[in-house]
Amino acid sequence: MSQCNSSLIDEGNKCPKCGSSVYRFEVPPHGMLEGCPNPECTWQRWQAMDEAGQKDYIEVRIADTGQGIPKRICQIV
């Protein structure tokens, strides 16, 4: 079994809202996206988007709490 030894967690950086460690990754060509992995915290920073000004958007969250979608429903038509 292969194993990944990389992490998105930036141990040297703490969330300014809750103090948790912060995840961080690059989104070329738009710079670094940082955020808090704590599900009860909403902090994130993406300097390129912050500098672009106010934008309207929606957020979609999906949680899987069941046994999945039956194959008969997932078939491509």
N, C-alpha and C positions, 0 to 999 in steps of 0.2 A: 504494500500500500504506500503510495507517495504521500509526502507531507509538505505542507507549505510553511516556511519559516518567516514569512513576512507578515507585517501587521499594519493596519491603518491607524492604530492608536499611537498618538504622539504623547509619550509619557511625560515629556518636559513641559507640556502645555495643559493648563487646567481651564475648565469651563468658568467663565466669569459669573454665570448665574448660580450654578450649584456646586462647583468645585470638582466635578468628575473629570477624569481624563478626557481628552478630546480626540476625535478621529480627524484625519487630514489626508487629502489626496488631490492630485493635480488634475485639472480639467483643461487640457490644451485646446485652444490657445487662450483660455479665460482665467488662468491662474489657479490658485489653491482654494479648495472648498473645505471648510472646517465646520465641525458640528459636535454636539454632545450626544453620546450614545445612550445616555440615561433616558428611558422611555417617558419619564415624568417631566423632562426638561425640553424646551423647544428652541434652545439657543443654537444658532448657526451663523457663520459669517462666510461670505463669498465676496471678496473685495471688488472684483470686476462687476458683479451685479449690483452691489451697493453703490458704486460710482456711476452706474448707468441711470440711476434715479428710480422713482416710484414706478412699479409695474403692477398691473392687476393679474392675479393668478388664482388658481384653485389648488387645493391639496387633496390628494386621494390616498387613503390608507386602506390596505387590505389585510385582513387577518384570517388565517385558515384555522378553524377550530373543529372542522369535521373530518370525514374520512376521504375527502377528495371528490372530484367530479367524475362520474361514471364515464368510461371510454365511449359509450354510445353517444353521449352528449358532446364529447370533444372531437368527434370525427370531422375532418375537413370536407366540406360539401363542394 
